[in-house]
Amino acid sequence: MRLPSKALIAILFTTASIMPAMAQEAPVAVASAPQGESVAALECGDDFSTWKQNLANEARAAGVGEKGLSALANASLDPKVLERDRAQGVFAQTFTQFSERMISDYRLKHGAANLQKYAPYFARSEQDYGVPGPVIAAFWALETDFGAVQGNFNSLNALVTLAHDCRRPELFRKQIVPLMKLIDTNVLPADVKGAWAGEIGQTQILPSDYLARGVDGDGDGVIDLRNSPADVILTTGKKIQSRGWKPGQPWIEEIRVPAEMDWAQTGRTNKLPLADWARMGVTNRDGTRLVDKGLKAAVVLPMGRKGPAFLTYDNYDVYLEWNQSATYTLTAANLAARLAGQPAFDRGNPDAGLTGDAMKALQQKLADRGYDVGGIDGILGTNTREAIRQEQMRLKLPVDGWPTDELLANL
């Protein structure tokens, strides 16, 4: 099985919600992240030299030494980073298109092999942090194909560029001083490279998580998230735990929904006891009755009521702390389920959805009605899906959040 292209991976896995990345070659254990670190209101788009000097003053006040300050002094804006930030059209794919491409035979085969090869470290991660091996292995696969493609962007330049840019400065600004500290203490080299959005290492961790949650898994005195699988596995487990992972609980389960039910009850944020879903006719994938486990779950229909259907639990919400794209997170959760022994999901027979110009036309109509759809970009994001649900409810259509020609025509 061929590996996906580097360009595709680079575009795919550092979107709006980016989560950590990790790396290092120097001796020095990573210290805990600074608490309450100031994120100065440095105006985005200001004169770059002045902006950078203000940033240097803040870094110095936060304890960054001359090596870290020197790295900042040499940092420059990278227009290619901005190109990547604006070019994430891959998320315009449907869930089945995206997931069937990303849950490849290569990733399933090598994921299973790595779970066996590094079994002691995965077991330790589950013991210490409560995170199962398949969950970690799925992120490891999707982010870098188990370390094969870690990115070739200068990490400090990338963060400086995105923090100086005015699209999402607050997201990246707070990562610069932590990276300078990692450089200053020889944990990372000044020219460390990673993804275009500043993540580093085999599971693409941001500098603040590297500082706060880096684990020396192999006990060699170095936290090396670019080259040490043990360090990668343990650090990734610790990071996932920090986002609220609940040990021993499921994250996602495939289900079957009836032909008719109260579709307005579906959606990720509406969690109900499994007994309630069973009364509505929701069953396990094989048609057997749902067994109430004392947990609440939501029914998620990524392609409407006729497509794939899943129960998502509290642990699934942790995936959205890693990446805010529902398409990516459902894919990551399903890959983890596959690595844990579950079969491929049933594609169902969904109604044809809207893509390209038709999807943009729908978003424009929704925006004209006062909805915040997050931009007219042709991507079925959380805001667009919720707006669709509201209009389906108003028009007395099935409220499943799936954009169709019928909905567009009614609008």
N, C-alpha and C positions, 0 to 999 in steps of 0.2 A: 504494500500500500504506500503510495507516495505521500510524503509530508505536505501539508498545506504550505503555500508560499509564505515567505517572510513578510511580504507586504500585507497579506491578508491577516496574519496573526497580529502584526503591529497595529493594524486598524481595529481589529476586533476587540482587543482586551484591555483597553484603557479608556473607557468612556466616562460618562458623567460621574460615576461614583468611584472611581479608582481606589484600589486598596493596595496595600503594601507590596513591596518588592524587596529583595535583599541581596547583599553581596559583600565580599571582602577578601582581602588577602593578607592583612596585617595581623600581628599578634595582639592582643588587647581585647579583653572581654567588653561587651557593650554595656554601658551604664544605663540606668533607667532614664526615660525621657523626662525633660524638665516639666514641672507642673506649672500651669498657668502662664506659660510662655507668652510674652506680649506679641500680638500680631498687629503691628503698627498700621495705622490707616495711611499707608503710603499710596498716594494717588496713582492709579494705573494710567499709563499713557504719558506720564510726565517725561521731561528730558531724561534720557536713560542714565546719563552720568550722575545727575543729581539724585535720581531715584535709587541708583545703586549705592551711592554714598550714604544716603539715609538708611538703607538696608544694612550697610556695613556698620554704621553707628549702633543700630539695634543689636546686631550680632555680637559686637564687642561688649555691649552692656550685658548680653546674655552669657558671656564667658567664652566666646569663641576666640581662639588665639591666632597668631600670625599666619599659620599654615592655612587655616580655613579662610581667613580674610584675604590672603593672597589668591586663593582659588576664586573667590568672588570677584576680586579685582580683574582677573583674567576672563571672567565669564562674559559671554556675548549673546545677542539675540539670534535665534535660529529660525529663519522663515519656513524651513521645512516642517518644523514642529507645528506651526500655525496651520500649514496645509493639512497635516494629519488631523488636527483638532477640528477642522471644518469638513473633513471628508470621512464621515462614518456611516455612509449609506448602506453598509452591509446590514445594519439593523432594520432596514426597510424590508428585508426578507421575512417571510412568514416563519412561524415557529418550526413547522415541519421542515421547511427548506433549510433553515439555519441548523437545527439540531441534527438532522440526518447527515448533513455535511460535516459537522463538527464531532459527532460521536462516530468516529471512523473505526474501521477494523484495526488500524494501527494503534489507536489510542486504547481500544479495549484490550488488545493483545499485550501491549507494553505496560498498560496499567496493571493488568493481572500479574505480569511477570515482576513488576516492581513491588507490588504488594507482598509477593512471596520473598523476593530478594532482600527487602528491607523490613521484613516482618517484625524484628525486635524493636525497631524505631517506631513503626506504626503502633505496635502494642503499647509502647511507652507513652506515646502521644495520647492514646485513648485512656490509659490509666491516669496520666497526669492532668489532662485537659478535657477528657470526656468526648473527644472528637474521633469518630470511626475512621479507619484507614481509607476506605473508599471515598469519603468526602474530601480528604486531603489530596488523594491521588487524582481525583477528577479536576481539581483546580490546577494541579501540577501539569496535567495533560493539556488542558485548554490554554493555559497561560503561555507555556513555552515548549510544549512537547517534551516534557521531562528534562528541561534544561537545554534543549538543542537550539532554540531560537530565543535569546534573551534580549535582543535589541541592540542597536548600534548608535543610539543617540547619546551625546554627552549629557549626563543626568543633570548637572548643575545648570548648563545652558538651557535645557528643556524647562526646568522649573522656573528659572529667571524669565524666560520668554513668556510662559503662560501666566506668571504672576504679574508681569508688566503689561500684558495684554488685558483688555477691558471686558472680555467675554465672561470669564469665570475666575477672576484674580484671587478671590478669597479661598478658593479650593486649593490652589497651589502655593500661595504666599506662605502659608504656615509650614510648608515642608522644607523651605530653604535653609533656615537656621539649623534644624536637625541634620540636614545633609552636611552643612559646614562643620558641625561638631564631629560627625563621623569621619570627615576628611582630616580635621584638626587632630584627632586622636589616632590617626593611622589605621582606623578600621576600614576605610575605603580610600582608594587613590583619588587624587584631585580630578583625574580624567575618567572616572568611573563611567561606564556606559550601561544603558538600559533602554527601556521603552520610551516612546516619545513623550509620555506624560509624567516622566520622572520616576517610574517604578524600577526596581532593581532586583535582579536575581531570578531564581528558577520558578518562583510563584509570584513574582512581580509585586514586591512589597515597597511601600513608600517609606521614606527616611524616618518619619516619626514612629512608625511601627518597628522599624529596624532597631531604633534606639530603645524603645520601651519593651520589646518582646523578643529580641534576638536570643536564641538559645544555642549554646555550644553542645549540640547533640552528640558529637563523636568524642568529646572530651579532650580535644587537642589544644585547647587554650585560645582558639580562634573561632569567631562566628562568621562563617563563610557561606553566604547564601547563594553564591554563584557556582560553587564547586563541590560543596559537601551535602550529599543527599540527607544525611542525618540531621544537619543543622536546618536544612530546608523543611523537613518533615516536622520536627519539633517546633520550630518557629511558626510554621503555618498553623499547626494545631493550637498553639498558644494564642495566635492572633484571632482565629475563629472563636475560641472560647471567650476572648475579650469582648466580642460582639454580642454575647448573650446566648451561646449555644447551651442547650439543655441536655446533659448526658443521658443516654439510654432512651431518648425519645426519637421518633421518626422525623423525617423532613418532608418527604413527599411519597404519595402512593397513588398508583393509577386506579381509576374507578370507571364505572359505567353509569351513565345518567339515563333517566327515562326519556321517552319521546316528548312528554309534557311535564312540566313542574313549574314552580314559582321561580322563574329565572332571575328575578330581581334579588333573590336571596344569595345568588352566587357572587363571586368576586373575592379577591385575596383578603380584604379587610373584614369580611363578614364571617367570623368563625363561630361555628355552632357545634354542640355535642354530636358525635357520630350517630347517636340514636335519633336525633332530629333529621339528619340526612337520610337515614334508613327509612323513616316514615314517609319521606318525600319520594322514595323509590330509587335512591342511589344505592348501588351495590358495589361489591368488590369487582375487580376486572373480570373474574371468572363467573360472575353472576350470583355468587353466594352473598348472604346477608352481611352487612357491616357489623362488626362487633365493637361495642362501645368500650374504649380503653380508658375512659375517664379524662380524655383529652378533647380539646376543641380543634376543629379544622375548618378550612375554607374550601369551597369547590371552585377551582380555577379552570376556565375554558379558554385556552389561548387562541383558538380558532372558532369560537362560537359553540353553540349547543350541539352541533353535529360532528365536531372534531374531537381531538384528544381531550380527556378529562382527568383531573387530578385532585386529590385532597392535599392541601398544603398546611403544615403545622407551624408552630412557633419557630421551629428550627429553620424552616424555609425562609423566614423573614431575615435570618442572619445572612443568607445569600445576597439579599438586597443591600446589606451593608458592605458587601464586596463590590457589587456592581448594580447600578440602578436599572439596568435594562432587564425587563421581564423575559425577553427572548433569551438573553445570555443566562440569566439565573435559572430559568426552567431547564435549559440545556445542561448546565452544570449539575443541577440536582438530579436530572435523569441519568447523566453519565455516572454519577456516584451510585445511583440505584442499580445501573447495569453492572458496575464493578462489584456491587454487593450481591449479585446473582439474579437480579430481576430481568425479565425479557424486555425486548424493545417494545415501546408503547404502540398502541393501536392508533393508526392515523385517522380512523373514522372516515366520514364522508362529508366534510364541511362544505357549506355553500361557498361559491367563489367569492373571494375577498377583493378589496380594492387595492390597487398598487399604482405606483407612479403618479401620473397627472390626475387620475381619478381620486386617489387618496388625498392629494394636495387640494383638490377641489372640495372634497368633503371637509377637510380641516379649515379651509377658508370659510365655508358656510357655517361651520361651528363657531369660528372666531367672530364672524359677523353677528352671531347671536349672543355674543358676550362671553363665550367660553375661552379660558386660557388653555390652548392646546400645546403650548411650549414651542411654537414655531410652525410655519407651513413647510414641513420638510418631508412629507410622505412617509413618516415613521409612526407606527401605531404605538406610541408611548403611553405611559400611565395617564397623563392628562387627557390625551385624545380618547383613550378607551373610556374614561369616566364620562367625558362629554357625550360620547356615543350612547352610553347607558342611560344618561339623563334624557336624551332625545328619544331613544327607543321607548322609554317609559312614557314620555309625553305623547308619542304617536301610537301608543298601545301596540308596539311591536315586541317580540320576545327580547327581554333585557339581558343579552349575553355579551355585549361589548364588542361585537364583531361587525366591521364595516362591510356593507353589501350594496349592490346596485339599488335594491329596494329602498334602503335607508337614504341613499343619495337622492333618489327620485322624490321621495317624500319630503326631503328638505328643500 
